[in-house]
Amino acid sequence: MSRPVIHYFPIRGRAEVLRLAIVAGGDDFDVVDVNYQEQKSDREKYPFGQCPRLVDGDLNIVQSNTIARYLARKYKLQGKDETEMVAVDEIMEGVESLRVKYVNLIYNDKLEEAAKDLYWKTYFDKTTSEGRNGGAHMVYLANFLAKNGGKHTVGAGLTIADLCLWEILDLHLRIFEDAIKKEYPELVVFHDHIASQPGIKEYLASPKRLAAPNANTLG
Ligand SMILES: N[C@@H](CCC(=O)N[C@@H](CS)C(=O)NCC(=O)O)C(=O)O
């Protein structure tokens, strides 16, 4: 089996779920800092002019969720049957909807206090999940976990959906730790549980885990 190489900026960003999938699969990865000039000009390596990019043997893959699904297949994190795989995909898309809002909060709203308050009210407050939110609300994601017993979002074992939820939760715990502990204690239990899984635990404590979640130092 080849060892995957992640081409990305030296931040956690959209590559963090990919790193988690690789280490949860009992493997390791190499990293290459992207050459921004090349990212913008080389349409073979970067068809959309963006990273992350994964090189694994003969494969050159972009689009973080495409890479995540590839790694899920490689490391058997995609769910055991069609029912599970469908649920895994649904959760990944739900997390993506929330990520779009998170990226806006960090890069456009610059994590300002008023924006943070509105963000919590719209995407986390348990009384607002029936409002207009672009499909992004932590209640939706927490429901999958609750329906499935609390340890995993889908089935009996670890899937890429758990890693996607864990990572987006990890980002939000950095901003809303007290409120999440109060309103979603079950998510904190899930966060701790996933963080203690083989491969993940060692990775999180290692120097390979980058310090900065985002490129603009916020979050
Ligand atoms: N849909 C893409 C979005 C990738 C993306 O936003 N990449 C950012 C870094 S996180 C990037 O390359 N930004 C530089 C640019 O667009 O010029 C994915 O999921 O991979």
The ligand as a Tripos MOL2 file, in Angstrom:
@<TRIPOS>MOLECULE
LIG
   20    19     1     0     0
SMALL
NO_CHARGES

@<TRIPOS>ATOM
      1 N1        -14.0590   22.7100   -2.4520 N.3       1 LIG1
      2 C1        -12.6550   22.7210   -2.1370 C.3       1 LIG1
      3 C2        -12.3210   23.9840   -1.3870 C.3       1 LIG1
      4 C3        -10.8260   24.0440   -1.1710 C.3       1 LIG1
      5 C4        -10.3550   25.3460   -0.6020 C.2       1 LIG1
      6 O1        -11.1460   26.2220   -0.1910 O.2       1 LIG1
      7 N2         -9.0370   25.4640   -0.5720 N.am      1 LIG1
      8 C5         -8.3970   26.6640   -0.0590 C.3       1 LIG1
      9 C6         -7.5520   26.2910    1.1430 C.3       1 LIG1
     10 S1         -8.5330   25.6260    2.4310 S.3       1 LIG1
     11 C7         -7.4830   27.2230   -1.1250 C.2       1 LIG1
     12 O2         -6.8580   26.5020   -1.8830 O.2       1 LIG1
     13 N3         -7.4210   28.5540   -1.1430 N.am      1 LIG1
     14 C8         -6.5520   29.2770   -2.0280 C.3       1 LIG1
     15 C9         -7.2420   29.7320   -3.2610 C.2       1 LIG1
     16 O3         -8.4130   29.4030   -3.4970 O.co2     1 LIG1
     17 O4         -6.5720   30.4540   -4.0060 O.co2     1 LIG1
     18 C10       -12.2810   21.4990   -1.3000 C.2       1 LIG1
     19 O5        -13.1170   21.0480   -0.5220 O.co2     1 LIG1
     20 O6        -11.1580   21.0060   -1.4300 O.co2     1 LIG1
@<TRIPOS>BOND
     1     1     2 1
     2     2     3 1
     3     2    18 1
     4     3     4 1
     5     4     5 1
     6     5     6 2
     7     5     7 1
     8     7     8 1
     9     8     9 1
    10     8    11 1
    11     9    10 1
    12    11    12 2
    13    11    13 1
    14    13    14 1
    15    14    15 1
    16    15    16 2
    17    15    17 1
    18    18    19 2
    19    18    20 1
@<TRIPOS>SUBSTRUCTURE
     1 LIG1         1 GROUP 0 **** ****
